Amino acid sequence: MSQTTTMTQEDIQQEIDTLKAQLSGDMFKDMEIRDQIHNLEMKLHGVKPIDSHIDCVGCGS
């Protein structure tokens, strides 16, 4: 998917499902894929990293 376009929740979920299908069960081989899944899930649920200094525009958190 192009990073220049805004992803809808459906697009994000589809990307997560695609990445999950690529998991091999080997923790070390899957580490990068799991990181991508985690980042997409955070975006899907509107969560920001704990250490993030970037504030949410909508709620100011």
Secondary structure, DSSP 8 states (H G I E B T S, - for coil): --TTS---HHHHHHHHHHHHHT--S-HHHHHHHHHHHHHHHHHHHT---TT-----TTT--
